[in-house]
């Protein structure tokens, strides 16, 4: 029975991977095929497989079902894969144009909604067949916090933690890896990139960290695992969904994109772990 179940689950992962790959192939804005996918189909397939693996794990280990679960996983998938990336157009004008960002938001919204609905249904989480009498948390229960001041303080802390991680990983991890791969090219890139207003960037990342946390809390609350597994699962959800975007070749030099992939993967992973500790670690009496 165990081998049969594992085989069945493997087939589901394969089907969902192919389905997500097809979704990535469609450009709803231009009503055409994604030309970038046509140029790099292999990398898109790898990205679809990585995204499907972590989404499948989260859905199957979730304590929720049906529409509530669809909304939770949609918020996480859309925000990590598209929204939190697209908003960086506010300062990454040399990398993201507003036209590209609009397409990212629109295509990403449609892809995320369709994929999350199909994934929840296909993985058998539309209804609680094991114990239909069990009462799960409703979506609005996430906002029934006993102390508004406490949750507000945790959000501020989360924004500060992300800002600190962004600065540390940008200054030490990204920069050092890029320099080791191509010293002259990295120096030229850094000189051209130059942030006009460092204070604006810090404030932007602080707000981005808070928004990120708000969008992620719904799915974090229903990951049915112990603290350590919840932390690792959240970290992997953050790191895989956002970093996998960087598997696709762009106009960025290879050494810059490689360094950025490593930076994003590990900073997001650590942020996910810290968020779980902030919101779910209960102090001992």
C-alpha positions in Angstrom: 0.0 0.0 0.0 2.8 2.4 0.8 4.6 1.8 -2.5 1.3 2.2 -4.4 0.7 5.5 -2.6 4.2 6.8 -3.3 3.8 5.9 -6.9 0.5 7.7 -7.1 1.9 10.8 -5.4 4.8 10.8 -7.9 2.4 10.7 -10.8 0.5 13.6 -9.3 3.7 15.6 -8.9 4.6 14.9 -12.5 1.2 15.9 -13.8 1.2 19.1 -11.7 4.7 19.9 -13.0 3.6 19.6 -16.6 0.5 21.6 -15.9 2.5 24.4 -14.3 4.9 24.4 -17.2 2.0 24.8 -19.6 0.7 27.8 -17.5 4.2 29.4 -17.7 4.0 29.0 -21.5 1.0 31.3 -21.9 1.3 35.1 -22.1 -2.3 36.3 -21.2 -1.3 40.0 -21.8 -0.1 39.5 -25.3 -2.5 36.5 -26.0 0.5 34.5 -27.2 3.1 32.0 -26.1 5.8 33.0 -23.7 8.8 33.6 -26.0 11.3 33.3 -23.1 10.0 29.8 -22.4 10.4 28.9 -26.0 14.1 29.8 -25.7 14.7 28.1 -22.4 12.1 25.2 -22.0 14.5 23.1 -19.9 15.0 25.8 -17.2 11.2 26.5 -17.1 10.6 22.8 -16.6 13.1 22.6 -13.7 11.4 25.7 -12.2 8.0 24.1 -12.5 9.2 20.9 -10.9 10.8 22.7 -7.9 7.8 24.9 -7.4 5.5 21.9 -7.6 7.5 19.9 -5.1 7.4 22.5 -2.3 3.7 23.5 -3.0 2.7 19.8 -3.0 4.5 19.3 0.3 2.9 22.3 1.9 -0.6 21.4 0.7 -0.4 17.8 1.9 0.9 18.9 5.3 -1.6 21.6 5.7 -4.3 21.5 8.4 -6.8 23.1 6.2 -9.0 22.1 3.2 -11.1 23.5 0.4 -11.5 27.2 -0.3 -9.6 28.3 2.8 -6.6 26.3 1.7 -6.8 27.6 -1.9 -6.8 31.2 -0.6 -3.9 30.5 1.7 -1.7 28.8 -0.9 -2.6 31.4 -3.5 -1.5 34.3 -1.3 1.8 32.6 -0.7 2.4 31.5 -4.3 1.4 34.8 -5.9 3.2 37.0 -3.4 6.5 35.0 -3.4 6.6 34.2 -7.1 5.3 37.5 -8.6 4.2 40.4 -6.3 7.2 40.7 -4.0 9.4 40.5 -7.1 7.4 42.9 -9.2 7.3 45.7 -6.6 11.1 46.0 -6.8 10.5 47.9 -10.0 10.4 51.0 -7.7 14.2 50.9 -7.6 15.4 48.3 -10.0 14.6 50.4 -13.1 17.6 49.1 -14.9 16.4 45.5 -14.6 12.5 45.7 -14.5 10.4 48.0 -16.6 6.9 49.0 -15.6 5.6 47.2 -18.7 7.3 44.0 -17.7 6.0 44.4 -14.2 2.4 44.8 -15.3 2.7 41.6 -17.3 4.3 39.9 -14.3 1.4 40.9 -12.0 -1.4 40.0 -14.5 0.1 36.7 -15.9 1.2 35.8 -12.4 -2.2 36.3 -10.9 -4.0 34.1 -13.4 -1.3 31.4 -13.3 -1.3 31.4 -9.5 -5.1 31.2 -9.1 -5.5 28.4 -11.7 -2.6 26.4 -10.4 -3.5 26.6 -6.7 -7.1 25.6 -7.4 -6.1 22.6 -9.5 -3.3 21.6 -7.1 -5.6 21.5 -4.1 -8.3 19.6 -5.9 -5.8 17.2 -7.6 -4.0 16.4 -4.3 -7.3 15.5 -2.6 -7.5 18.5 -0.2 -10.8 19.9 -1.4 -12.7 18.2 1.4 -11.7 16.7 4.7 -12.5 13.0 4.0 -10.6 11.7 7.0 -12.6 13.5 9.7 -15.4 15.6 8.3 -16.6 16.5 11.8 -13.3 18.1 12.7 -13.5 21.9 12.9 -10.6 23.6 11.1 -9.6 27.2 11.5 -11.5 29.5 9.1 -9.7 32.1 7.1 -10.9 34.9 9.3 -9.6 33.1 12.4 -6.1 34.3 11.5 -7.1 37.8 12.6 -8.6 36.8 16.0 -5.4 37.8 17.8 -5.8 38.4 21.5 -3.4 41.3 21.5 -3.3 43.6 18.5 -0.3 45.4 19.9 1.7 42.1 20.1 1.0 41.1 16.5 1.8 44.7 15.3 5.1 44.5 17.2 5.9 41.1 15.6 5.2 42.6 12.1 7.6 45.5 12.8 10.2 43.0 14.0 9.7 40.9 10.9 10.2 43.9 8.7 13.4 44.8 10.6 14.7 41.2 10.4 14.2 41.1 6.6 15.8 44.5 6.1 18.9 43.3 8.1 19.1 40.0 6.1 18.8 42.0 2.9 21.7 44.2 3.8 23.9 41.4 5.1 23.4 39.0 2.2 23.6 41.8 -0.3 26.9 43.2 1.1 28.6 40.0 2.0 27.1 37.0 0.1 26.0 38.5 -3.2 28.9 40.8 -3.6 31.6 38.3 -2.7 30.2 35.5 -4.8 29.9 37.9 -7.8 33.4 39.2 -7.3 34.8 35.7 -7.2 33.1 34.8 -10.4 34.0 37.9 -12.4 35.9 40.7 -10.6 35.9 43.3 -13.4 32.4 42.6 -14.6 31.0 42.8 -11.0 32.8 46.1 -10.3 31.4 47.5 -13.6 27.9 46.3 -12.7 28.0 47.7 -9.1 29.2 51.1 -10.4 26.3 51.2 -13.0 23.7 49.9 -10.5 24.3 52.5 -7.8 21.3 53.1 -5.5 20.4 56.8 -5.7 18.8 56.8 -2.2 20.0 54.1 0.2 17.5 55.3 2.8 14.6 54.7 0.4 15.9 51.2 -0.3 16.1 50.4 3.4 12.6 51.7 4.1 11.3 49.9 1.0 12.7 46.6 2.1 11.3 47.2 5.6 7.8 47.6 4.2 8.4 44.7 1.8 9.3 42.5 4.8 6.0 43.4 6.6 3.9 42.8 3.5 5.7 39.5 2.9 4.9 38.4 6.4 1.2 39.3 6.2 0.8 37.4 2.9 2.7 34.4 4.3 1.0 34.1 7.7 -2.2 32.4 6.5 -0.3 29.3 5.1 2.2 29.3 8.0 -0.7 29.0 10.5 -1.9 25.7 9.0 1.3 23.9 8.2 0.6 20.8 10.4 4.1 20.1 11.7 6.3 20.7 14.8 8.1 23.9 15.2 11.3 22.7 13.6 9.6 21.2 10.5 7.3 24.2 10.2 10.3 26.5 10.2 12.2 24.4 7.6 9.1 24.1 5.4 8.4 27.8 5.5 12.0 28.5 4.7 12.0 26.2 1.7 8.7 27.7 0.5 10.2 31.2 0.6 13.5 30.2 -1.0 12.3 27.9 -3.7 9.4 29.9 -5.0 11.3 33.1 -5.3 14.8 31.9 -6.2 13.5 29.5 -8.9 12.6 32.6 -10.9 16.4 33.2 -11.2 16.9 29.9 -13.0 15.5 31.6 -16.1 18.3 33.5 -18.1 17.7 37.2 -18.3 19.6 40.3 -19.5 21.6 40.1 -16.3 25.2 38.8 -16.7 25.5 35.1 -15.7 27.8 35.8 -12.8 25.4 38.4 -11.4 22.3 36.2 -11.7 24.2 33.2 -10.2 25.2 35.3 -7.2 21.7 36.7 -6.9 20.2 33.2 -6.9 22.4 32.0 -4.0 21.7 35.3 -2.1 17.9 35.0 -2.6 17.8 31.3 -1.8 19.6 31.4 1.5 18.3 34.8 2.8 14.7 33.7 2.1 15.3 30.4 3.8 16.7 32.0 6.9 13.9 34.6 6.9 11.3 31.8 6.8 12.9 30.1 9.8 13.1 33.3 11.8 9.4 34.2 11.0 8.2 30.9 12.4 10.3 31.5 15.6 8.8 35.0 15.9 5.2 33.9 15.5 5.1 30.3 16.8 7.8 29.9 19.4 6.1 29.9 22.8 8.2 31.1 25.8 8.6 28.6 28.6 6.9 29.5 31.8 
